[in-house]
Structures are given as structure tokens and as C-alpha cells.
Amino acid sequence: MRGTGLSRPENNPQVKTAWHDLLVGAHHVGNGALRDVIGESWRRCVLGRVDPARGEAPARVEHDDLETLRAANERLIAASAPFMMQSRDQLAQTGTVMVLTDPQGVVLDVEGDPQLRQAIGEFGMTPGNSWSESGIGTNAIGTALALAQPIQVHGAEHFCEPIQRWTCSASVIRDPVDGSVVGALDISGMSRDYSAHSLPLVVTTANSIENRLAQMELEERFQLLEAGVAALSAARGVALFDARGRLVKANERAAPLLAAEGVVLTAETRIPVAGRAAADAELDRFLPARLLADRVEPLFRGRRVLGYVVSLPEPAMRAPVVDEVDATVRVLSPSATVVVPEAAAARPVSGTGERDAVGDLQRRLAFLTTHDGLTGLANRKLLAQRLGDALVQERCAPEGVGVLLINLYNFKDINHTLGHDFGDLLLEQVADRLRRCLADAHTLARIGGDEFAAIVKGHSVEALRGLVARTLDYLGASFCIEEHDVFAAASIGIAIFPTDGDTAAALLKNADTALHEAKALGRNRFRFFSAGMQDLVRARMSIGTGLRAAIEGDRFRVVYQPQYRLEAGRLVGAEALVRWHDPELGDVPPSRFIPAAEEAGLIVSINDIVMAKVLAQIALWRMRGLEPPRISINVAAQQLREPGFVEQLCRRLDERAVPAGAICLELTEGTLLADIEGTARMFERLGRHGIAVSIDDFGTGYSSLSYLTRLPVHELKVDQSFVQGIASEAGKRSIIVAIVDMAHALGIEVLAEGIETESQLAFLRERRCEMGQGYLFHRPLGVDDFEKLMV
């Protein structure tokens, strides 16, 4: 019990009051049926000297220990993830949150109404804080765990006064295998907002999590059996254990060999596993250590241990025992089924070392024929097979089949910048997140370098829409890999049977088409397939062909959109914009050919052409005695990360006699976030050479003070979508104000794009936005027209 340091409870007035309230039952304001339960809890708190007036937050687990705790409760967190994510939407505006804890009451996850973030922080209802009954007094989480049953605690029924504004319901979550308590689920809220239906809701959700744990257990056993089937078919005695050290299967030879050692093989047989302590009552179930030395081999799914193969020792002087199946074999439960190998008697028992190595290789190759070796997910072959099977089942018992293709936004940049080992670690974390947010998927697969797929059954279009949106949100959060914060936003394409195809091949093809359309819209987007997309695919192919011809034939031209100082109305710069006229397609707008160029890997070549044309034009203007304002030039992520980019740019400036201050490099947020540290170093080098940097389309992506404070940025460009919403949308006005204030606090200037009306201009001036561009001033101008503004 956690004490308060008081030597005698009667010397503390709060404890005296608690004793009085306990004896008269004054704290029972809620569920009368639980009066005795609450009373017993209060008695434990009083005797344990929990201070009723304590105001500090609950005991907290340190950061490193919290990560260890999360790892130890990985299965519980994964099983709960879909329900926690749903609560983010379902509990919004309800004044309640859902809380997941470990068996000791330490908070692992919190989701729900975002308006309660400050309140739950004050009360310590955040990851790492302990809500055990002995630490914080009577509360739904701690008391439910103490009693191993559901409970609801209303306002004044809480033992400690600071949390008596809350009403909470909690239910324990049990392991479906052995019935042990693995955690607790709680729904908490301010008393005035709390729903009477919360207790049944939390019990139902806890049951759903237990069902998901049971499903995960079956899936993992199936995967373990898949990976271990070759080992079980060997002539030697072999037993297969799961990741917790519990027997799953044994072959025919295992039981007699163990019997010869005086060990009875049963369904309760165990092996010790690192990180899992055994109770004293379980010790007699463990195989003797002498039989395990150097004979335990882990089986992996990616880098995660699925289970263990134990190759039992052969007796020193004994002929092969094939028909000697001891009576102990018959006591095996179905979960420890005996596997009879083919032609076992004909197999030699000598040369086991060589045979083991060959067997290991065979098992690995067999696994890799249907699974991805890095993430352990199904591969394209297995995905197509399971999709075909799902469609057959769908025709017999319709429940809806959807195919999702998921592609990471900037994985190639991350791989190129930080290395393939780093990229592999990212892919593993992406796979783990997909397992969490697509936990109910029929099949989850990795089908390419940075492309994943999922088969989802039993979901309506609207349910799929919500599931996909949550998945994008989950993948959009930063990943922490080797102390690097990286972002790997995604795009998702969806095709649905039978509307979008009645074969596996057709569905995958159309989901891929939808994925391409989603990618064309930008990061964190998804699209459902539609028939009209085929025309867009053909048009995009035509554009790709035309772009290659345009690069070879120098068919691009540059126009300049003027930029003005808003307060003084003075010309201070221009953005260089690329335009393309194709002999067959005519004038193709940038909104069509830029995404196509990025997808075809041509954007670097086009940007390089634009850079050369702009530098040549600036040099020409200066030779003619004109003083052009600063010209902003767009740069792609691939260009920025090319070795020697800064040095090459400086050489080009010197060759043209163009000063560094004559240009500004524009980069989108997605360009920056693949590698914040590397980007910061690059910006510092550009700054030392006098080259300014601007972040384009700010506000549409991961606009964050956390990365702006680490990057030497000169200018933020507010995306035109916010400027155009000034007149009608208060939310967009607020975003602009926040961006301007944040930038000024960091010493960064702000330029607003897309200014078209006097009212927009007036608002931006009032908010002290320094610069702007848009049709109110000028449309993009050709060289001759732009020159007129300089004289």
C-alpha cells in the first residue's frame, strides 16, 4: 500500500472525515447496488493511509520505463487500438474519454474528447501514470483491478477529493487463454456530462477487446504452425512452443524421447522465455534445463518472435523409436496435436547438424514464398490467393469485400537520405501501425517496396471511409527511429467487390488506379475507384509521354508572378512558374502535369530546366542594367538531397554572375519532414552562402512549431486555400492569424498566396502579414510584361 507518511490516521482531519463518511455511508451517491463494494474499497484506502486530500498527480512511470511497459503490453495495445481509435470520433464533444491501463493500473493509452486534454492532464489521466487503488484511492480503474470485475464510481464515491468531479466506469480485460487479468478499460468524464450508458459500453468494449485478443492468438498460432511445419516433419523429436513458452504442437518422436528422460509431455508443458516470469505453481511444468541447452531456436515473423522450436536430444545408445508412441501422447490436448512425419522410419538420425541447417533454410524459403521477409506480412502472391478465396466466399455468403492499396508518400526520399537500413526500420513500424488500425482486416500484405494492401470484409462504404481516414491519420503521425523524427504520410486507393471488379486481378488493378488518383491529390488522401478514372489514367499516360518529349525538345517556358510588400505596395519579388504547351495536348495546366511529372520521376529534370532558365534571365536583366527583385524558384525533395546540391547551385550562380541574394528556394513541407536534422544542416549551408529559403503551401500539411524552431527558414507562404476562405470561414482566418503570430515569434516573414480581393488584402494588412501575391496584383507575367514592372 502507498502511504502518506502519517504515523496515525486519527491525527489527520481529512482521514477523520474519511472514516466518518465511511461509517455513515455519506459517499454513496451513485449506484446503490455497489454500496458494499465501494465501502470495502474505502476501508482498504483508510487502512492503507491513502490521503483523501492528495492533490498531486498519480505516481508516474519514467519515459524509458514507459516504453518498456508499452513493449510488454504490445498485444493488449494492438488488440485495443481499433476501439481506442473509434473512441476518438465517438466520444468527441461528449465530455468523456476512454482509458486503457495495464494490470497494475498504469495508463497505456487515452482517447476521446479533445476538450478534456487539459483536465485529464491535471488529474494525471495520461500515459505512464498509475491509477492503482493503493496509490490514488477508490477509483474505477484501480478498484476494478482490485476486484477483477466491472465497477462504476460516481463523483463523491472517489476516495480522494481532487478527482470527485469525475464519474468513471471500468472493466477488466482478461487473457482469453488463461483468464488472467491483462489490463483495464475505463470511460471517464465530468460528472455533469457523464452518460448512464457508460458502464455497459465499457463492459461491451472490454469483451470486444478480449475477442480480438482471442482472434490474434489464433492468427499467431496459425502463423507459428505455418513457420514450424517443416521442423515438425523432421525425423528427430521436435516440440513447437509459442512466444510465451506454451506448447503448441509436438511430433510423434517427442513424447517417447521425453519419457525416456522421465518427463511427461502434456498440453501444460512449458519452456522458459526471456522477460516472462513464471509463478511457483508453474515451475513443475517446465522442461528441464539440461534438455534445452543449445536446442531452442526462435521462429521469426520479420523481427518479431513467433515462437520456438525445441529439438530434443536423442538417447546416446538407442535405436530409432518410430512405433513407440508412449501413452503420454494420448493425453495431449487438441492444441498440442501430434504430427506424424512421412516415411519417418526411413530417415537417418545421423548428420543432424547438416540436416538442421538444410531444414532451417527450407523453412525460411517456404515462409518467403508466401510472406514478406521484412515485415512478416503476406506477400503479393498470398494476397492474390486470399483475395480469390474471399471472393468465392463472398458469392456464397455476401458480406462485402474491399481492397485497399496503401502507398507511402516520401519513402524514397527517406531511403535515399538516411539509408536502406533506416528505411527497413520505418517499414516495420508502418507495418505495426497498419496491424493496429486495420486489426480487423481479412489479410494485410506488403506487395512492394513502400506499398501495402489490405482485404477488408463486412464494411459498408461509409464504414470503409471512416476506417481509411483513421488509417491515414495514424500513419501521418511522426515515427521515432534511431532518435530521428520522420514523417511518412500515405495515399490509399480503394476498390469494392463487385462494383469495381469481380476478380482479384480486376480489383487490384482498379484499386491501383484509385491509388494513383489519390496520390495526384497530395499526401494523406484517399480515393474510391470510379469508372471515369480509366480516362484519367489514359490522359496521364499521354501527359507522361508528352513530358519526356518536352524535356528533350525544350518546350517549357517560365512566367513570373509578382510579389508585393503589402503595407507599402512595393514590388519585392516574383515566383518563377513553369508553363508547358504541347503540340497535341495544347496548354496543359501545372495542376495536371506537375503530379504526372512527380509520379514519372521527371520533376527533377523539369525543375533543373526552370532553374537554368531563371538564372540565365536574371543574368540577362542585370547585363542590361535592370535590378530584378528576388526570384523564388521551386525545388523538389530529390534535388535538395542530391550530394553536392549546394555546391553545384553556387557554381551555377558564379558562372552566371548572379548574386545569391537574387534567388530564394521554395520547398513544400513534405520536402522538409523526411529528415529534419539533415534538412536543417542543408538550410544552414544555404544560409551561409546567402541563399534564402521559403516554405511553400504552409498550413496544408504538418505545420508545426516543433520543426520550425529547428530550421533556419526565412519565409512562410500561407497557402491560398486559407486566403480564399478569409471572407466566409472563421476557422481559416484563425489559422492565418496563428501562422503569422508563430512566424513573427520566430523572426520569420510571411507571404500570403492567392490574394484576389481588397477585403482579403485589408485583413492580411491588419494582421501584419508582410508580403503577398495573387490576381489582385497581377496574374503570372511573361518576361516582357514583368520587365515593365522593374522600370
Buried (B, 14 or more C-beta within 10 A) or exposed (E): EBEBEEEEBEEBEBBEBBBEBBEEEEBBBBBEEBBEBBBBBBBBBBEBBBBBBBEEBBBBBEEEEBEEBBEEBEBBBBBBBBBBBBBBEBBBEBBBBBBBBBBBBBBBBBBBBEEBEEBBEEBBBBBBBBBBBBBBBBBBBBBBBBBEBBBBBBBBBBBBBBBBBBBBBBBBBBBBEEEEBBBBBBBBBBBEEBBEEBBBBBBEBBBBBBEBBBBBBEEBBEBBBBBBBBBBBBBBBBBBBBBBBBBBBBBBBBBBBBBBEEBEBBBBBBBBBEEEEEEEEEEEBBBEEEBBEEBBBEBBBBEBBBBBBBBBBBEEEEEBBBEBBBEBBEBBEEEBBBBEBEEBEEBEEEEBEEBBEEBBEEBBEBBEEBBBEBBBBBBBEBBBBBBBBBBEBBEEEEEBBBBBBBBBBBBBBBBBBBEEEBBBBBBBBBBBBBBBBBBBBBBBBBBEEBBBBBBBBEBEEEEBBBBBBBBBEBBBEBBEBEEBBBBBBBBBBBBBBBBBBEEBEBBBBBBBBBBBBBBBEBBBBBBBBBEEBEEBEEBBEBBBBBBBEBBEEEBBBBBBBBBBBBEEEEBBBBBBBBBBEBEEBEEBEEEBBBBBBBBBEBBBBBBBBBBEBBBBBBBEBBEEEEEBBBBBBBBBBBBBBEEEBBEEBBEBBEEBEBEBEBBBBBBBBBBBBBBBBBBBEBBEBBBEEEBBBBBBBBBBBBBBEEBBEBBBBBBBBBBBBBBBBBEEEEEBBEBBBEBBEBBBEEEBBBBBBBBBBEEBBEBBEEBEBBBBBBEBBBEBBEBEBBBEBEE
